[in-house]
Structure formats: C-alpha cells, structure tokens
Amino acid sequence: MAYLFVHFTSEEKDSESIYFAVSRDGLHYKDVGGTTPVIKTQLGSKGIRDPFMVYDEQAKKYFIIATDLNTSDGDWTRAVTTGSRSLFVWESYDLINWTDERLIEVAPEHAGCAWAPEAVYCREKEAWFVFWASNVREEGEDSAKQRIYGSFTRDFRDFSPAFKYIERETNVIDTDIVWDKGYYYRFSKDETNKVIILEKSRNLVEGPFEDVHSDSLSKLEGVEGPEAFYIEDMGKWCLMVDQYRTNGGYLPLLTDDLSEGNFEVLSSDKYDLGKRKKRHGGIIRISEEEMERIIQQYQLDGIDV
C-alpha cells in the first residue's frame, strides 16, 4: 500500500499546475518531478488549483477534478465575482497517461466562481457526488457569499443540475467528505472562527448532519483545506489541514475513531511532507506497483520513500 498526494503550489514557476508526491506510510512524502508539473493546462484561465483525485472501481479509472483559476493578476474580486463556473477533469487508467483536460460548466448561471471541487461516492444514488464552492447572491440579499453546491455524475462528463448543498451564516468554501462505518463524515472550514468543524450523517444529501464535538479541532485556529484519508497500516484516519494563517503548510492530525472527534496533532518530527510547498489538494491510496510506476516515470526528489 502507498499514498499519492496530488496538489498545487504557490512557490514554483508553474505554481498553479498539478504536482505529485508519494509515500509508503501516509506521513512521509517524496516529491516527484522536481519543479516540473505532472499536468499543466492551456485551457480556461490557464491555471489549475485545488486538485482532487478519486478512483472509480467500476470504470477502473482515476479522475482528477480541479478549480479553473489563475491568480497571477492578483485580482481576487474578479476571481470571486466573474470567475470560471467550470471544473477541470482528467482521467487515467495508470496514473501516468492522462487524457486531455476538459472544462465542464457545473455552477449555476448566476454564480461567480466554482472553487475547490471534491467528490465522494454516494451509496444512496450509486453515483459520484461532486461538490464545490460558488459565490452567489440570492434574491433579497445585499451581497453574495460562498455556498457549497453539488451535482451527481457517473462518468465525470455528464452532470446533473447543480443544487445548493451547504449554507452557513458566513462563507463556506473548503469541504471534505469521507465514508466510514455507516456514516458520511463532513469536514468544513468555519469562516467565523477559522477552524474546522466536523459533522456526520447516514444520508449524504438528505441528512440530517449532526455535529461531532471535537475539542482538538475547535482549538486549532487559522487552518483550512481539510483532507481526510485512512492510513491502512496504522488503522487510523489522518486529517490534513493547511495552516494558512502562519503559512506553515499542511499539518497531519490522527484519530482512531472519527465519531469521537479526538485528534492527535502531530509534532514536526513525526511527519515529512517533502520539500515542495503543498497547497490545497487531496491524498489517495494507491498500490505499491502504481507508486513504483510513478517513480520510474518522474524524477524522484530523494532516494528513499
């Protein structure tokens, strides 16, 4: 068993592109490709952010979805209010050969953007549930705010009409969902307190979602971009959070049981995320053979993995 960290970075020449890093234990990563992205684009804004990867068991394919956003002009107002309403999609059978990217419009017509897309398999619908943040001003509102919208797909080509999925009193942008022991667990950034909140439900769309109290998460302020994955050898869930306030990069948290909400914040000597600064991405389990294939295809930054 191995792990693949797909991400973008703000410190390389082609920062808004897709990069890979690999690991055998989920906590110690080596960058592949050096400063050369695995995937670049000339479509849309010509910038890729927030890549997220899933594996479709039936199709035997990997899919990457990502934000179509280039921030080189520094105009975040434009990006939020009149940005792309489309998502990037790539697919591959082997993690090496990727199809040409396609841009698929998913956000409502009155939305200002489509940011930080992720996907989780919906057992009730037997389809992928893709969700993202869009800045929308609804009727009667003085100003727009970010809400989470969702859509269903079975092939990442045809998407059902978007619908509002999560709304808070303030903006909600970063959300991650995993399935464990009969529940969907939903991690979201609370823009009021700048912490990650955890909820759970037996039904992905219909809910209701109930809060999972977590002292460890409520005390960890100034983080965003939650990404949860299961580390097989440890028998633990790992939650990665981006320490944006201190520019400290991703921080791993571990728990034996998501339903308890008790997370261990790891000290810096217990993990190594590689030399490259990693921005909002996703982590997925892959096979040892697939990791070796990636290492052979790209230059590995370091000797041991």
C-alpha positions as CSV (number, residue, x, y, z in Angstrom):
1,M,0.0,0.0,0.0
2,A,1.2,3.5,-0.8
3,Y,-0.2,7.0,-1.0
4,L,-0.4,9.7,-3.6
5,F,-0.6,13.4,-2.7
6,V,-1.9,15.5,-5.6
7,H,-1.6,19.2,-5.1
8,F,-0.6,22.6,-6.5
9,T,2.0,25.0,-5.1
10,S,2.5,28.7,-4.8
11,E,6.2,28.7,-4.8
12,E,7.2,27.1,-8.2
13,K,7.4,28.7,-11.6
14,D,4.3,26.8,-12.8
15,S,2.6,27.1,-9.4
16,E,-1.0,26.8,-10.5
17,S,-0.5,23.3,-12.0
18,I,-0.7,19.7,-10.8
19,Y,2.1,18.1,-8.9
20,F,2.5,14.7,-7.3
21,A,4.2,13.4,-4.1
22,V,4.3,9.8,-3.0
23,S,4.6,8.0,0.4
24,R,4.6,4.5,1.8
25,D,3.2,5.4,5.2
26,G,0.9,8.4,4.5
27,L,3.0,10.7,6.7
28,H,6.4,10.9,4.9
29,Y,6.4,12.1,1.3
30,K,8.8,12.5,-1.5
31,D,8.1,14.9,-4.3
32,V,8.2,13.7,-7.9
33,G,9.0,15.6,-11.0
34,G,11.2,18.2,-9.2
35,T,9.9,21.7,-10.2
36,T,8.2,20.3,-13.3
37,P,4.4,19.8,-13.0
38,V,2.8,16.5,-13.9
39,I,-0.1,18.3,-15.6
40,K,-0.3,21.8,-17.0
41,T,-3.1,23.5,-18.9
42,Q,-3.7,26.0,-21.7
43,L,-7.5,25.9,-21.3
44,G,-9.7,28.3,-19.4
45,S,-7.8,30.7,-17.2
46,K,-4.6,28.6,-17.8
47,G,-4.4,28.0,-14.0
48,I,-5.1,24.9,-12.0
49,R,-5.8,24.9,-8.3
50,D,-7.3,22.6,-5.6
51,P,-6.8,19.3,-7.5
52,F,-8.7,16.3,-6.0
53,M,-8.4,12.6,-7.1
54,V,-10.8,9.7,-6.9
55,Y,-10.7,6.1,-8.2
56,D,-13.8,4.6,-9.9
57,E,-13.9,0.9,-9.2
58,Q,-16.3,0.1,-12.0
59,A,-14.6,2.1,-14.7
60,K,-11.1,1.2,-13.4
61,K,-10.1,4.8,-13.8
62,Y,-8.6,7.6,-11.8
63,F,-10.2,11.0,-12.1
64,I,-8.8,14.4,-11.2
65,I,-11.1,17.4,-10.8
66,A,-9.8,20.9,-10.1
67,T,-10.5,24.6,-10.0
68,D,-10.1,26.6,-13.1
69,L,-8.4,29.7,-11.6
70,N,-5.3,31.8,-12.4
71,T,-4.4,34.3,-9.8
72,S,-1.4,35.9,-11.5
73,D,-3.1,39.2,-11.8
74,G,-3.9,39.4,-8.1
75,D,-7.5,40.4,-8.8
76,W,-9.4,38.3,-6.3
77,T,-12.6,40.3,-6.7
78,R,-12.7,39.4,-10.3
79,A,-12.0,35.7,-9.5
80,V,-14.8,35.6,-7.0
81,T,-17.5,37.5,-8.8
82,T,-16.8,36.8,-12.5
83,G,-14.6,33.7,-12.4
84,S,-14.9,30.4,-14.2
85,R,-18.1,28.4,-13.5
86,S,-16.4,25.3,-14.8
87,L,-14.3,22.4,-13.4
88,F,-11.3,20.8,-14.9
89,V,-11.5,17.0,-15.4
90,W,-8.8,14.5,-16.3
91,E,-8.9,10.7,-16.4
92,S,-6.3,7.9,-16.4
93,Y,-6.1,4.1,-16.1
94,D,-2.5,4.1,-14.9
95,L,-1.7,7.4,-13.2
96,I,0.8,8.1,-16.0
97,N,-1.1,8.7,-19.2
98,W,-3.8,11.3,-18.7
99,T,-6.5,12.4,-21.1
100,D,-6.5,16.0,-22.4
101,E,-8.3,18.1,-19.8
102,R,-11.9,19.1,-20.3
103,L,-13.7,22.0,-18.8
104,I,-17.2,21.2,-17.7
105,E,-19.6,24.0,-16.6
106,V,-21.3,23.0,-13.3
107,A,-22.1,26.1,-11.3
108,P,-25.4,28.0,-11.6
109,E,-25.5,30.8,-14.2
110,H,-25.6,33.5,-11.5
111,A,-22.6,32.1,-9.7
112,G,-19.3,34.0,-9.6
113,C,-17.0,31.0,-9.5
114,A,-16.6,27.2,-8.9
115,W,-13.9,26.5,-6.3
116,A,-12.2,23.6,-4.5
117,P,-14.2,20.7,-6.1
118,E,-14.2,17.3,-4.4
119,A,-16.1,14.1,-4.9
120,V,-17.4,11.2,-2.8
121,Y,-19.3,8.1,-3.9
122,C,-22.9,8.3,-2.9
123,R,-24.2,4.9,-1.9
124,E,-27.8,6.0,-2.0
125,K,-27.6,7.3,-5.6
126,E,-24.9,4.8,-6.8
127,A,-23.2,7.8,-8.4
128,W,-20.4,10.3,-7.6
129,F,-21.4,13.3,-5.7
130,V,-19.3,16.3,-6.8
131,F,-19.4,19.4,-4.7
132,W,-17.7,22.8,-4.8
133,A,-18.0,26.4,-3.6
134,S,-19.7,29.1,-5.6
135,N,-20.2,32.8,-4.7
136,V,-23.9,33.5,-5.2
137,R,-26.1,36.5,-4.3
138,E,-29.6,35.2,-3.8
139,E,-32.8,37.2,-4.1
140,G,-33.3,39.6,-1.3
141,E,-29.6,39.5,-0.2
142,D,-27.5,42.7,0.0
143,S,-24.3,40.8,-1.1
144,A,-23.2,37.4,-2.3
145,K,-21.5,34.7,-0.3
146,Q,-19.8,31.4,-0.9
147,R,-22.0,28.3,-0.5
148,I,-21.4,24.7,-1.3
149,Y,-23.2,23.4,-4.4
150,G,-23.4,19.8,-5.6
151,S,-24.1,17.6,-8.6
152,F,-24.2,13.9,-9.5
153,T,-22.3,12.2,-12.2
154,R,-21.4,8.6,-13.2
155,D,-18.7,9.4,-15.7
156,F,-17.4,12.9,-14.9
157,R,-18.8,14.0,-18.3
158,D,-22.5,14.4,-17.7
159,F,-23.5,16.2,-14.5
160,S,-27.0,16.7,-13.1
161,P,-28.2,20.3,-12.5
162,A,-26.4,21.9,-9.5
163,F,-28.2,22.4,-6.2
164,K,-27.3,24.2,-3.0
165,Y,-25.8,21.7,-0.6
166,I,-24.4,23.6,2.4
167,E,-25.1,27.1,3.6
168,R,-23.7,28.9,6.7
169,E,-24.2,32.3,8.2
170,T,-20.9,33.3,6.5
171,N,-18.9,31.9,3.6
172,V,-18.2,28.2,3.4
173,I,-15.6,27.2,0.8
174,D,-13.5,24.2,1.9
175,T,-15.4,20.9,2.5
176,D,-14.2,17.3,2.5
177,I,-16.4,14.2,2.9
178,V,-15.4,10.6,3.7
179,W,-17.4,7.4,4.4
180,D,-16.8,5.3,7.5
181,K,-18.8,2.6,9.3
182,G,-22.2,3.6,8.0
183,Y,-21.7,7.4,8.2
184,Y,-20.6,10.2,5.9
185,Y,-18.3,12.5,7.8
186,R,-18.1,16.1,6.6
187,F,-15.2,18.4,7.4
188,S,-15.7,22.1,6.6
189,K,-13.9,25.4,7.4
190,D,-15.9,27.6,9.7
191,E,-15.2,31.1,8.4
192,T,-16.4,32.7,11.6
193,N,-13.9,31.1,13.9
194,K,-11.4,30.0,11.3
195,V,-11.5,26.4,12.5
196,I,-12.5,23.0,11.0
197,I,-15.9,21.7,12.1
198,L,-16.9,18.0,11.8
199,E,-20.4,16.6,11.2
200,K,-21.8,13.2,10.4
201,S,-24.9,11.7,8.7
202,R,-26.2,8.4,7.4
203,N,-27.5,10.1,4.3
204,L,-25.2,12.1,2.2
205,V,-27.6,14.6,0.7
206,E,-30.8,14.4,2.7
207,G,-29.0,14.4,6.0
208,P,-29.6,15.5,8.7
209,F,-26.0,16.1,9.6
210,E,-25.2,16.3,13.3
211,D,-22.2,18.0,14.9
212,V,-19.4,15.8,16.2
213,H,-17.9,17.7,19.1
214,S,-14.1,18.0,18.9
215,D,-12.0,20.0,21.4
216,S,-8.9,19.3,19.3
217,L,-10.4,20.8,16.1
218,S,-12.1,23.8,17.9
219,K,-8.8,24.8,19.5
220,L,-6.8,24.6,16.2
221,E,-7.4,28.1,14.6
222,G,-6.2,29.5,11.4
223,V,-6.5,26.3,9.3
224,E,-8.3,25.4,6.1
225,G,-8.4,22.9,3.2
226,P,-9.3,19.8,5.3
227,E,-8.4,16.5,3.6
228,A,-9.1,13.2,5.4
229,F,-7.9,9.7,4.4
230,Y,-7.4,6.3,6.0
231,I,-3.9,5.0,6.8
232,E,-4.2,1.3,6.5
233,D,-1.1,0.2,8.4
234,M,-1.8,2.4,11.4
235,G,-5.6,1.7,11.4
236,K,-6.1,5.5,11.8
237,W,-7.7,8.3,10.0
238,C,-5.4,11.2,9.0
239,L,-6.8,14.7,8.6
240,M,-4.6,17.2,6.8
241,V,-5.2,20.8,7.5
242,D,-3.5,23.8,5.8
243,Q,-2.0,26.2,8.3
244,Y,-2.7,29.3,6.2
245,R,-2.6,31.8,9.0
246,T,1.1,31.0,9.8
247,N,2.0,29.9,6.3
248,G,3.1,26.7,7.9
249,G,1.8,24.3,5.2
250,Y,-0.2,21.1,5.9
251,L,-0.4,19.6,9.4
252,P,-1.5,16.0,9.9
253,L,-3.9,15.1,12.7
254,L,-4.6,11.4,13.6
255,T,-7.6,9.7,15.2
256,D,-8.7,6.1,15.9
257,D,-12.4,7.0,15.5
258,L,-13.9,9.8,13.6
259,S,-17.1,9.6,15.6
260,E,-15.2,10.5,18.8
261,G,-13.6,13.7,17.3
262,N,-10.4,13.3,19.3
263,F,-7.5,14.2,17.0
264,E,-3.8,14.0,17.9
265,V,-1.8,16.9,16.5
266,L,1.5,15.5,15.3
267,S,4.8,17.2,16.1
268,S,7.0,18.1,13.2
269,D,9.4,15.1,13.9
270,K,6.6,12.6,13.1
271,Y,5.9,13.6,9.5
272,D,7.6,15.0,6.4
273,L,5.6,16.3,3.5
274,G,8.5,16.8,1.2
275,K,10.5,19.9,0.1
276,R,7.8,21.4,-2.1
277,K,5.2,23.6,-0.5
278,K,1.9,21.9,-0.9
279,R,-1.3,23.8,-1.3
280,H,-4.9,22.6,-1.3
281,G,-5.0,19.1,-2.8
282,G,-6.0,15.5,-2.0
283,I,-4.5,12.2,-0.9
284,I,-5.5,8.8,-2.2
285,R,-4.3,5.2,-1.5
286,I,-2.6,3.5,-4.4
287,S,-0.8,0.2,-4.8
288,E,3.0,-0.3,-4.4
289,E,3.1,-1.1,-8.2
290,E,1.4,2.1,-9.0
291,M,3.8,4.1,-6.8
292,E,6.9,2.4,-8.5
293,R,5.4,3.3,-11.9
294,I,5.1,6.9,-10.9
295,I,8.7,6.9,-9.6
296,Q,10.0,5.4,-12.8
297,Q,8.1,7.9,-14.9
298,Y,9.2,11.0,-13.0
299,Q,12.3,12.2,-11.3
300,L,12.1,11.5,-7.5
301,D,13.2,14.2,-5.2
302,G,15.2,12.0,-2.8
303,I,16.3,8.4,-2.6
304,D,14.1,6.5,-0.1
305,V,10.3,6.5,0.0
